[in-house]
Amino acid sequence: MQGAVPRPLRCVYRGAGCLARAPFFSIAQARTGAHPEGSNVPNQVFFVRNLGFVAPTEVRRISFEETLRFEKVHEDVYQDFGFELVFVEPGSLQERVSIIKAAIRELNRGTLRRAT
């Protein structure tokens, strides 16, 4: 259907809603009338910290120092828009997945410790 606004992809893990696209996409959709504003837009956002290195590719032409600035700008923007960041610190893929799963369980129970 031409001109239709695609619905945001959503997933649910043990009761917690997760957006498969950036929350701002959902807000933009809300403003076009596709969804009521605020619906299905969680306040918490998983923020995966810089892993401490960058592997340049033909497409990714950014220095490590630039990745740190990129990370800080994104952190500030999400906070400026009122999102609560749930930090996922550097670690192996398995460790980061475990952190996210544990945080989702805590969000579902209402026991997630808030960042200060």
C-alpha positions in Angstrom: 0.0 0.0 0.0 1.7 3.2 -1.2 2.0 6.0 1.3 1.2 3.8 4.3 3.3 4.3 7.4 4.8 0.9 8.4 4.0 -0.2 11.9 7.0 -0.4 14.3 8.3 -3.9 14.8 7.7 -5.0 18.4 8.8 -8.0 20.4 7.9 -9.2 23.8 10.3 -11.0 26.1 8.6 -12.3 29.2 6.0 -9.5 29.3 8.4 -6.6 28.6 7.7 -4.8 25.4 10.8 -4.1 23.2 11.0 -1.9 20.2 12.9 -3.3 17.2 13.3 0.2 15.9 14.4 3.4 17.5 11.8 4.9 19.9 11.9 8.1 17.9 10.5 6.2 14.9 7.5 5.3 17.0 7.1 8.9 18.1 7.3 10.0 14.5 4.6 7.5 13.6 2.5 8.8 16.5 2.7 12.3 15.1 1.6 11.1 11.7 -1.5 9.6 13.3 -0.4 6.0 12.8 -0.4 5.3 16.5 -1.5 7.4 19.6 1.5 9.2 21.0 3.1 7.5 23.9 1.5 4.1 23.1 4.0 1.3 23.1 6.9 3.7 23.6 8.8 2.4 26.6 10.5 5.0 28.9 13.6 2.7 29.4 16.1 2.3 26.7 19.0 -0.2 26.6 22.1 1.8 26.0 25.0 -0.5 24.9 28.3 1.1 25.9 31.2 1.3 23.6 33.2 -1.9 23.6 36.5 -0.1 23.7 37.5 -0.6 20.1 36.3 0.0 16.6 37.0 -2.1 13.5 37.1 0.1 10.5 35.4 -1.1 7.3 34.8 0.3 3.9 31.5 1.7 5.2 32.5 2.4 8.8 35.2 5.2 8.6 35.2 6.4 12.2 38.1 6.7 14.6 37.9 5.3 18.2 37.8 8.9 19.5 34.9 9.7 17.2 33.0 6.6 18.6 33.3 8.1 22.1 31.8 11.4 21.0 29.1 9.5 19.0 28.2 7.5 22.2 28.1 10.7 24.3 25.9 12.6 21.9 23.4 9.6 21.7 23.4 9.3 25.5 22.6 13.0 25.9 19.9 13.0 23.2 18.0 10.0 24.7 18.2 11.6 28.1 17.1 15.0 26.7 14.0 13.3 25.4 13.2 11.9 28.8 14.4 8.3 28.3 15.8 6.4 31.3 18.9 4.6 30.1 19.6 1.1 31.1 23.3 0.8 30.6 24.8 -2.4 29.1 28.5 -2.3 29.9 31.2 -3.8 27.7 31.5 -7.5 27.8 31.1 -10.6 25.6 27.9 -11.0 23.6 26.7 -13.6 26.1 27.4 -11.3 29.0 25.5 -8.4 27.4 22.5 -10.6 26.5 22.4 -11.8 30.1 22.5 -8.2 31.4 19.5 -7.3 29.1 17.5 -10.4 30.0 18.1 -9.7 33.7 17.1 -6.0 33.3 13.9 -7.1 31.5 13.0 -9.4 34.4 13.6 -6.6 36.8 11.6 -4.1 34.7 8.7 -6.7 34.8 8.9 -7.0 38.5 9.4 -3.2 39.0 12.7 -3.8 40.8 15.1 -2.3 38.3 17.7 -0.2 40.1 17.6 3.3 38.7 20.8 5.0 37.6 21.8 8.0 39.6 
